[in-house]
Amino acid sequence: MPSIGFRKPFDATGLRLQAGTAILIAVFTGATLSTWQAVRATRAERVSEARRKSEELLRINAEQQRERAVENQLRAERNEYVADVNLAYQAIQAGNLTRATELLAKLRNEELRGFEWGYLWNAAKGDENKVFVQEASSVLSLAHSSDSLVVGLRDSVHIYDAKSGSLEKTLAGSGLSVALSTNGLLATASSSTVRVWRSPDWSEGYSIRGHSAPVAFSHDGRFLAANSPEGVRIYDASDGHFLSLVPNSMPPFAFSPRGDVLVVDTRDGIALWSMNEMKTLLVLQNSEGVFDIRWIRERRILDFSPDGRSIVAARNTLRSGSIFALELWDAATGEHRATLPERSHTPEHSGTISSIAFDPQAQLLASASWDHSIRLWEFGNGNSPQALYGNRSEVWALTFSSDGRTIISGAKDGSVRLWPTNHVSKDKYIAGEWSPLRVSSDGRILAALRENTFGLLNLRTGEVEDEISLNNAQEPGRASRPVHFPGLGNLVSTNLGVFVEPIRGAARIWNLRTKEYWDLKTGNKPFRSLTLSPDGLSLVSSTEPNSLEWWNLKDPAAVPVRIAAERAFFSGNGEVLVTLSERSMAVWDSKTRRSRGDLEVNTELPWAVVVSHDGAVLAASSGPEDPENAIRLGYQNRKAHRHLQGAHSGDRATSFHARRQDTCLSQQRQHAPVLERFHATGTDRDEANC
């Protein structure tokens, strides 16, 4: 057993050893814990980073998906926009403007709307028209005089003042058909009774029971025709006295312009009934079954032309590959003349033709249809008609104003609209790169060039009525482009009978009636100018500076009159030729080809010169550097001219007679006093302030 002395040192050492061991254990444990915590923290950080990256990926994916969704939505909207625009265009082409407006109004995203949307939105408004009145029910019939417009409705008849548009009278009873006579009578028809009213108070004169629509007065006001179960009956319009019954007859019917013949449908076809002899004159060729649809017989779908030479009927049945067409017959012989449109399998109207009417002042025929449109036909030429769109529903009734200037339509939606007959469709374009040359005096035909073609275009329909191929242009390689014509002057005669084509070394003179031509040899130099006289009988050409040659096209072999001048133009009536040089203007008589005199202007070549239609008055502007700054007026018969100072080439001048050369208006006078001076009359015009 060890001694106590030895144990104490051992105990102290053991304690130190235990303490050190404990410290080591503590340090190791702490280090281990620290390492574990560090590893744990690193792991947590990695997990967190992984989660962050995952969340970032999820966010990116979500944003990409959202962008794709937005893009898909935008693509879908664009696709819908394209589809709706195409459908709207088709609806406009079909005349369904209500549908077109609905489709375009759906496109609320203004960022998607392109120019095509604006164009179609404007087109969906339709052609120029004015709503005369909006009725509460459908318009079934119309009649017009210089004083009144009669609107037939299902349960009543409204009479409006034709000028003010105010409602003058409401008549009880149906207005399935209405008619006005030249004697101040109004006939209205229901399904069972015909009533006749007298103006100006529109009191009922008499009634005919057991009769129904339609009704019609003769143009002289003597006769009244109405439908009955036995057939079409004729009455004395003044008192309702029965005159005759047309055998085996049925509506529709219409009186001739002279009132002595009634055209009416019968079992044998459309017949002409003599009002004087009370018998059938003839039956129109191939007219059986034109009006097979019973309910359309109440409408005005059969009529005479204003000259009484033709008869027109609206056919709504399929025949010979056409439907919704107009049939034309010769009123004298009964021979079938034409079907409009003349092209087979190409209908103009796409729905039932509900009414037709002639312009009383001209050969213009209007047809109304359930396709929401009105067609204007130039009667007798067979061209495609002009289509008028603007009705929001089916057009059921149609008539012309008494002066022929306005078409009046009545529609299923109750609207009564007024359409000008001299209408020009807005934003109307003629397809092709046409370059205009001249418009006919009646405003119907445009002479124009396209590529190597001269054409006569119908301005109402946009169709080419006639054309001529041009092969030899003045400039090689540019024959297909009309750019070699600008600046050459007038190349077409007023009556569109003569056309001058500039070719190499010659002017080709075309007879547009026969399509024959001959070449006027003018030398090898290109033309500087070409001016054809309004009557197409003479031509002024220039190939060199300050040199004009005046050719007689009636005698091509004759030596041309040579004139030292730069430019030339004819008066409107062609009786005067005006030539321009650097310091003067010369006036020539077109018949004698002799000079009437020269007008010295003492200035540079005028910028603008105009001559009155009869060639009596000239007005010429000076250049911008001219110190006088004047418009010079010349009265050709007196060989005198006058200065209007302070007037520029952009100002307008009206001709007046200048008796002596003088300065009448100072530079301080304004444009309005100048015009006022031009419109002075009598002595004042010659003497005031002079």
Buried (B, 14 or more C-beta within 10 A) or exposed (E): EEEEEEEEEEEEEEEEEEEEEEEEEEEEEEEEEEEEEEEEEEEEEEEEEEEEEEEEEEEEEEEEEEEEEEEEEBEEBEEBBEEBBEBBBEBBEBBBBBBBBBBBEEBEEEEBBEEBBEBBBEBBBBBBBEEBBEBEEBBBBBBBBEBBBBBBBBEBBBBBEBEEEEEBBEBEBBBBBBBBBBEBBBBBBBEEBBBBBBBEEBEBBBBBEEBBBBBBBBBBBBBBBBBBEEBBBBBEBBEBEEBBBBBBBBBBBBBBBEBBBBBBBBEEBBBBBEBEEEEBBBBBBBBBEBBEEEEBBBBBBBBBBBEBBBBBBBBBBEBEEBBBBBBBBBBEEBEBBBBBBEEEEEBBBBBBBBBBBBBBBEBBBBBBBBBBBBBBBBBBEBBBBBBBBBBBBBBBBBBBBBEBEBBBBBBBBBBBBBBBBEBEBEEEEBEBEBBEBBBBEEEBBBBBBBBBBBBBBBBBBBBBBBBBEBEBBBEEEEBBBBEBBEEBBBBBBBEBBBBBBBBEBBBBBBEBEEEEBEBBEBEEEEBBBBBBBBBBBBBBBBBEEEBBBBBBBEEBEEEBBEBEBBBBBBBEBBBBBBBBBEEBBBBBEBEEBEBBBBBEBEBEBBBBBBBBEEBBBBBBBBEEEBEBBBBBBBBBEEEBBBBBBBBBBEBEBEBBBBEEEEBBBEEEBEEEEBEEBBEEEEEEBBEEEE
